[in-house]
Amino acid sequence: MRKIVQFVKECYAELRKVVWPGRDDVISSVKVVIVSTIIFAAVLGLVDVLLLLGVQAIF
């Protein structure tokens, strides 16, 4: 039981050392993720359409 208590204390001590991001940092990161996801989806959609057209042209 002593090891569990020590583990919890160490975890708490480590979490106090963490520098949590501010609101502005989180918002800017979310914007980057959303824009990247939209761009990646558009590229994959374009590749899908081109492959579909290529397969339809062959068959």
C-alpha positions in Angstrom: 0.0 0.0 0.0 2.9 2.3 0.7 4.1 2.0 -2.9 0.8 3.0 -4.3 0.7 6.1 -2.0 4.3 7.0 -3.1 3.3 6.5 -6.8 0.3 8.9 -6.4 2.5 11.5 -4.7 5.1 11.3 -7.4 2.5 11.6 -10.1 1.0 14.7 -8.4 4.5 16.2 -8.1 5.2 15.7 -11.8 1.9 17.1 -12.9 2.6 20.3 -10.9 5.8 20.7 -13.1 3.7 20.7 -16.3 3.4 24.0 -18.2 -0.2 23.9 -19.5 -0.9 25.7 -22.7 -2.9 28.9 -22.6 -6.2 29.5 -24.2 -4.7 31.3 -27.2 -2.2 28.4 -27.8 -5.0 25.8 -27.7 -7.2 27.8 -30.1 -4.4 28.3 -32.6 -3.5 24.6 -32.5 -7.1 23.7 -33.1 -7.3 26.0 -36.1 -4.1 24.3 -37.5 -5.6 20.9 -37.1 -9.0 21.8 -38.6 -7.3 23.5 -41.7 -4.9 20.6 -42.1 -7.8 18.1 -41.9 -9.8 20.0 -44.5 -6.8 20.2 -46.9 -6.0 16.6 -46.5 -9.6 15.5 -47.1 -9.7 17.7 -50.2 -6.6 16.1 -51.6 -7.8 12.6 -50.9 -11.2 13.4 -52.5 -9.4 14.6 -55.6 -7.3 11.5 -55.8 -10.4 9.4 -55.3 -12.2 11.2 -58.2 -9.2 10.9 -60.5 -8.8 7.2 -59.7 -12.5 6.6 -60.3 -12.3 8.4 -63.7 -9.3 6.4 -64.6 -11.0 3.1 -63.8 -14.1 4.1 -65.6 -12.0 5.0 -68.7 -10.4 1.6 -68.7 -13.6 -0.4 -68.2 
